């Protein structure tokens, strides 16, 4: 008795999926942002849309900072001289406002495209 080709294709796809390595954090794009005593650099942060990525935030200033976006529902506080990251699973194409909650005049735009 021969098996239908459809079942053979399904089994082959299933085996290929099981053999594939899962995506690792090292494989995702890393976008670097610097925050320094009331300044966010770059002022326009370009990130890939619909792709998992890591936003690496460094506080190079002398005072604490808080990267925040109410639209993205994300925030990250950093002490002076520290670095941390936020991993975004995916982000729809668009423009999102970000700011430093500890320095109200520090603003930037995150653009997913």
C-alpha positions in Angstrom: 0.0 0.0 0.0 1.4 3.4 -1.0 0.9 6.5 1.0 -0.7 9.5 -0.6 1.8 12.2 -1.7 0.0 14.7 0.4 0.8 12.9 3.6 4.4 12.5 2.5 4.7 16.2 2.0 3.1 16.9 5.4 5.6 14.6 7.1 8.5 16.2 5.3 7.4 19.7 6.3 6.9 18.6 9.9 10.4 17.0 10.0 11.9 20.2 8.5 10.1 22.4 11.0 11.3 20.3 13.9 14.9 20.3 12.7 15.1 24.1 12.2 16.7 26.1 15.0 14.5 28.6 16.8 15.3 32.3 16.3 17.8 33.5 18.9 18.2 36.9 20.4 21.6 37.2 18.6 19.8 36.9 15.2 17.6 39.9 15.6 18.5 43.4 14.6 19.8 45.6 17.4 19.1 49.4 17.2 21.1 51.5 19.6 19.8 54.6 21.3 21.8 57.0 23.5 20.2 59.0 26.3 22.3 61.8 27.9 21.0 64.3 30.4 17.9 65.4 28.5 18.9 64.4 25.0 17.8 61.3 23.0 20.1 60.3 20.1 19.2 59.8 17.4 16.2 62.1 17.4 14.6 59.8 14.7 15.0 56.1 15.6 14.5 53.9 12.6 13.4 50.3 13.3 12.2 47.4 11.1 8.4 47.0 10.9 6.9 43.6 11.4 10.2 42.2 12.6 11.4 41.2 16.0 14.2 43.6 17.1 16.1 44.7 20.2 16.3 48.4 21.2 19.6 48.8 23.2 19.4 51.9 25.3 22.5 53.5 26.9 22.5 56.3 29.5 25.8 58.1 28.9 24.8 61.0 31.1 25.3 61.9 34.7 21.6 61.6 35.8 19.0 58.8 35.6 16.8 58.6 32.5 13.6 56.8 31.6 12.9 55.8 28.0 9.1 55.8 27.6 6.4 55.6 25.0 2.7 55.7 26.0 1.8 54.6 22.4 4.0 51.5 22.6 3.3 50.9 26.3 6.9 50.5 27.1 9.3 52.1 29.6 12.8 51.5 30.8 14.5 53.4 33.6 18.3 53.5 33.6 20.8 54.8 36.1 23.7 57.0 35.0 26.3 55.0 33.0 24.1 51.9 32.4 22.8 50.1 29.4 19.7 48.0 29.0 17.4 46.6 26.2 13.8 46.3 25.3 12.9 43.5 22.8 9.9 44.2 20.6 8.2 41.1 19.1 6.9 43.0 16.2 5.8 46.6 15.5 3.4 47.8 12.9 4.7 50.3 10.4 4.2 53.8 11.7 5.5 56.7 13.8 5.6 56.5 17.5 6.6 59.2 20.0 9.2 58.5 22.8 10.4 60.6 25.6 12.6 60.7 28.7 10.1 60.8 31.6 12.8 62.3 33.9 13.7 65.1 31.4 10.3 66.3 29.9 12.0 68.2 27.0 13.8 65.2 25.7 11.8 63.7 22.9 12.4 61.5 19.9 10.4 59.7 17.2 10.6 56.0 16.6 9.8 55.2 12.9 9.0 51.6 12.0 9.2 50.9 8.3 
